[in-house]
């Protein structure tokens, strides 16, 4: 069983904290037990299970290169959601190249370069005044928790241009950057 989170889903589904691991919950068989994804951190992968297998049984890859530490608890690299083209999730039926772990496989495919400069900007905001208190807190007389988020960012990418040395827009040598 395999599923893919497409570039359209990455761009259009709003994610709390822009944490790409939280977006994996749209894939059948993937459970996310982290209820507080305020932002991406080095432990973001710790609460993702696939088909009920332990978290340490998942294999996380970026462009086919393993990103899990030797204990299977943390990913070495947590990619920015803007740098990802698609996410492939294999829940069962592993091939020889991706059968390293007995849980699921998450493979992030990064975006490829282009001969045009492109960029994006974003701003995530949330205020506790925008959200009503939840049912359990109201019934027990507890106040609504404070929750204020202000996260802004941008990305830019394109061809590398070094005057009189390299112009990746027109040269046969293609070098791209993303940041």
C-alpha positions as a Markdown table, in Angstrom:
| # | Residue | x | y | z |
|---|---|---|---|---|
| 1 | Unk | 0.0 | 0.0 | 0.0 |
| 2 | Unk | 1.4 | 3.4 | -1.0 |
| 3 | Unk | 0.1 | 6.9 | -1.1 |
| 4 | Unk | 1.5 | 10.3 | -2.1 |
| 5 | Unk | 0.9 | 13.8 | -0.7 |
| 6 | Unk | 1.1 | 15.9 | -3.8 |
| 7 | Unk | 2.5 | 19.4 | -4.4 |
| 8 | Unk | -1.1 | 20.8 | -4.6 |
| 9 | Unk | -1.9 | 19.3 | -1.2 |
| 10 | Unk | 1.3 | 20.7 | 0.3 |
| 11 | Unk | 0.5 | 24.1 | -1.0 |
| 12 | Unk | -3.2 | 24.3 | -0.2 |
| 13 | Unk | -3.8 | 22.4 | 3.0 |
| 14 | Unk | -3.2 | 24.6 | 5.9 |
| 15 | Unk | -1.0 | 23.1 | 8.6 |
| 16 | Unk | -0.6 | 24.4 | 12.1 |
| 17 | Unk | 3.0 | 25.5 | 12.4 |
| 18 | Unk | 3.8 | 24.5 | 8.8 |
| 19 | Unk | 5.0 | 21.1 | 10.2 |
| 20 | Unk | 5.2 | 18.7 | 7.3 |
| 21 | Unk | 4.9 | 15.7 | 9.6 |
| 22 | Unk | 1.4 | 16.9 | 10.7 |
| 23 | Unk | 0.3 | 16.8 | 7.1 |
| 24 | Unk | 1.0 | 13.1 | 6.8 |
| 25 | Unk | -2.2 | 12.4 | 8.7 |
| 26 | Unk | -4.1 | 12.9 | 5.4 |
| 27 | Unk | -2.6 | 9.5 | 4.3 |
| 28 | Unk | -4.6 | 6.4 | 5.2 |
| 29 | Unk | -2.9 | 4.3 | 7.9 |
| 30 | Unk | -0.8 | 7.2 | 9.2 |
| 31 | Unk | -1.5 | 8.4 | 12.8 |
| 32 | Unk | -0.1 | 11.5 | 14.4 |
| 33 | Unk | -0.3 | 11.5 | 18.2 |
| 34 | Unk | 1.3 | 15.0 | 18.5 |
| 35 | Unk | -1.6 | 17.4 | 19.3 |
| 36 | Unk | 0.7 | 20.4 | 19.6 |
| 37 | Unk | 2.5 | 21.0 | 16.3 |
| 38 | Unk | 3.2 | 24.7 | 16.8 |
| 39 | Unk | 6.3 | 24.6 | 14.6 |
| 40 | Unk | 8.7 | 22.1 | 13.1 |
| 41 | Unk | 11.4 | 20.8 | 15.5 |
| 42 | Unk | 14.1 | 18.1 | 15.6 |
| 43 | Unk | 11.6 | 15.8 | 17.3 |
| 44 | Unk | 8.7 | 16.3 | 14.8 |
| 45 | Unk | 8.9 | 12.7 | 13.6 |
| 46 | Unk | 8.6 | 11.2 | 17.0 |
| 47 | Unk | 4.8 | 10.9 | 17.0 |
| 48 | Unk | 4.1 | 9.5 | 13.6 |
| 49 | Unk | 3.1 | 5.9 | 13.4 |
| 50 | Unk | 2.2 | 3.9 | 10.3 |
| 51 | Unk | -0.3 | 1.0 | 10.5 |
| 52 | Unk | 0.1 | 1.0 | 14.3 |
| 53 | Unk | 3.8 | 0.0 | 14.2 |
| 54 | Unk | 6.1 | 1.6 | 16.8 |
| 55 | Unk | 7.4 | 5.1 | 16.0 |
| 56 | Unk | 11.0 | 3.7 | 16.0 |
| 57 | Unk | 10.1 | 1.3 | 13.1 |
| 58 | Unk | 9.5 | 4.0 | 10.5 |
| 59 | Unk | 12.1 | 4.8 | 7.9 |
| 60 | Unk | 12.3 | 8.5 | 6.9 |
| 61 | Unk | 14.2 | 9.4 | 3.8 |
| 62 | Unk | 14.9 | 12.6 | 1.8 |
| 63 | Unk | 15.4 | 11.8 | -1.9 |
| 64 | Unk | 16.1 | 8.2 | -1.0 |
| 65 | Unk | 18.7 | 8.9 | 1.7 |
| 66 | Unk | 17.9 | 7.7 | 5.2 |
| 67 | Unk | 17.4 | 10.4 | 7.8 |
| 68 | Unk | 16.8 | 8.5 | 11.0 |
| 69 | Unk | 19.3 | 8.2 | 13.8 |
| 70 | Unk | 20.5 | 4.7 | 14.8 |
| 71 | Unk | 17.8 | 4.4 | 17.5 |
| 72 | Unk | 15.0 | 5.3 | 15.1 |
| 73 | Unk | 13.7 | 8.2 | 17.3 |
| 74 | Unk | 14.7 | 11.4 | 15.5 |
| 75 | Unk | 15.1 | 12.5 | 12.0 |
| 76 | Unk | 18.5 | 14.2 | 11.2 |
| 77 | Unk | 16.9 | 16.6 | 8.8 |
| 78 | Unk | 13.3 | 18.0 | 9.0 |
| 79 | Unk | 12.6 | 19.6 | 5.6 |
| 80 | Unk | 10.9 | 22.9 | 5.1 |
| 81 | Unk | 7.5 | 22.4 | 3.6 |
| 82 | Unk | 8.4 | 24.9 | 0.9 |
| 83 | Unk | 11.3 | 22.7 | -0.3 |
| 84 | Unk | 9.2 | 19.6 | -0.8 |
| 85 | Unk | 7.7 | 18.6 | -4.1 |
| 86 | Unk | 5.9 | 15.5 | -2.8 |
| 87 | Unk | 5.8 | 13.0 | 0.0 |
| 88 | Unk | 5.6 | 9.3 | -0.7 |
| 89 | Unk | 4.3 | 7.0 | 2.1 |
| 90 | Unk | 4.7 | 3.3 | 1.8 |
| 91 | Unk | 2.7 | 1.4 | 4.4 |
| 92 | Unk | 3.3 | -2.2 | 3.2 |
| 93 | Unk | 4.6 | -4.2 | 0.3 |
| 94 | Unk | 8.2 | -2.9 | 0.5 |
| 95 | Unk | 10.7 | -3.3 | -2.3 |
| 96 | Unk | 14.3 | -4.2 | -1.6 |
| 97 | Unk | 15.4 | -0.6 | -1.8 |
| 98 | Unk | 13.1 | 0.6 | 1.0 |
| 99 | Unk | 12.7 | -2.4 | 3.3 |
| 100 | Unk | 15.1 | -1.1 | 5.9 |
| 101 | Unk | 12.5 | -0.9 | 8.7 |
| 102 | Unk | 9.4 | -3.0 | 9.5 |
| 103 | Unk | 7.2 | 0.0 | 10.0 |
| 104 | Unk | 6.3 | 2.5 | 7.3 |
| 105 | Unk | 8.5 | 4.5 | 4.9 |
| 106 | Unk | 8.2 | 8.2 | 4.4 |
| 107 | Unk | 10.2 | 9.6 | 1.5 |
| 108 | Unk | 10.4 | 13.3 | 0.9 |
| 109 | Unk | 11.1 | 14.3 | -2.7 |
| 110 | Unk | 12.6 | 17.8 | -2.9 |
| 111 | Unk | 11.8 | 20.3 | -5.5 |
| 112 | Unk | 14.1 | 20.5 | -8.5 |
| 113 | Unk | 15.7 | 23.7 | -9.8 |
| 114 | Unk | 14.3 | 26.0 | -12.5 |
| 115 | Unk | 15.8 | 28.6 | -14.8 |
| 116 | Unk | 13.6 | 31.3 | -13.3 |
| 117 | Unk | 13.8 | 32.9 | -9.9 |
| 118 | Unk | 10.8 | 32.1 | -7.7 |
| 119 | Unk | 9.9 | 32.8 | -4.1 |
| 120 | Unk | 7.1 | 32.8 | -1.6 |
| 121 | Unk | 6.3 | 34.5 | 1.6 |
| 122 | Unk | 4.0 | 33.5 | 4.4 |
| 123 | Unk | 2.7 | 34.5 | 7.8 |
| 124 | Unk | 1.0 | 32.3 | 10.3 |
| 125 | Unk | -1.0 | 34.0 | 13.1 |
| 126 | Unk | -3.4 | 32.7 | 15.7 |
| 127 | Unk | -4.9 | 34.5 | 18.7 |
| 128 | Unk | -6.8 | 32.9 | 21.6 |
| 129 | Unk | -9.6 | 35.5 | 20.9 |
| 130 | Unk | -10.2 | 33.9 | 17.5 |
| 131 | Unk | -11.0 | 30.5 | 19.0 |
| 132 | Unk | -13.8 | 29.6 | 21.5 |
| 133 | Unk | -13.1 | 27.6 | 24.6 |
| 134 | Unk | -13.5 | 23.8 | 24.1 |
| 135 | Unk | -16.3 | 21.9 | 25.6 |
| 136 | Unk | -14.4 | 20.1 | 28.4 |
| 137 | Unk | -12.8 | 23.3 | 29.7 |
| 138 | Unk | -16.2 | 25.1 | 29.7 |
| 139 | Unk | -17.9 | 22.2 | 31.6 |
| 140 | Unk | -15.1 | 22.2 | 34.2 |
| 141 | Unk | -15.0 | 26.0 | 34.5 |
| 142 | Unk | -11.4 | 26.3 | 33.2 |
| 143 | Unk | -10.4 | 29.4 | 31.2 |
| 144 | Unk | -9.4 | 29.1 | 27.6 |
| 145 | Unk | -5.6 | 28.6 | 27.3 |
| 146 | Unk | -3.4 | 31.4 | 26.0 |
| 147 | Unk | -2.4 | 30.7 | 22.4 |
| 148 | Unk | -0.6 | 33.3 | 20.3 |
| 149 | Unk | 1.3 | 32.4 | 17.3 |
| 150 | Unk | 3.3 | 34.8 | 15.1 |
| 151 | Unk | 5.5 | 32.9 | 12.6 |
| 152 | Unk | 6.6 | 34.5 | 9.4 |
| 153 | Unk | 8.9 | 33.3 | 6.7 |
| 154 | Unk | 9.9 | 33.3 | 3.1 |
| 155 | Unk | 11.7 | 31.1 | 0.5 |
| 156 | Unk | 13.6 | 31.9 | -2.6 |
| 157 | Unk | 15.2 | 29.8 | -5.3 |
| 158 | Unk | 16.5 | 29.8 | -8.8 |
| 159 | Unk | 19.5 | 29.5 | -11.0 |
| 160 | Unk | 23.0 | 30.4 | -9.7 |
| 161 | Unk | 24.3 | 33.4 | -11.6 |
| 162 | Unk | 28.0 | 34.4 | -11.1 |
| 163 | Unk | 28.9 | 37.2 | -13.5 |
| 164 | Unk | 31.5 | 36.1 | -16.1 |
| 165 | Unk | 31.8 | 32.7 | -14.5 |
| 166 | Unk | 28.4 | 30.9 | -14.6 |
| 167 | Unk | 24.9 | 31.7 | -15.7 |
| 168 | Unk | 22.7 | 28.7 | -15.0 |
| 169 | Unk | 19.8 | 30.3 | -16.9 |
| 170 | Unk | 21.5 | 29.8 | -20.2 |
| 171 | Unk | 24.5 | 27.5 | -19.6 |
| 172 | Unk | 24.6 | 23.7 | -20.1 |
| 173 | Unk | 25.9 | 23.5 | -16.5 |
| 174 | Unk | 22.9 | 23.7 | -14.3 |
| 175 | Unk | 23.4 | 24.8 | -10.6 |
| 176 | Unk | 20.4 | 25.9 | -8.5 |
| 177 | Unk | 19.9 | 27.2 | -5.0 |
| 178 | Unk | 17.0 | 27.2 | -2.6 |
| 179 | Unk | 16.8 | 29.0 | 0.8 |
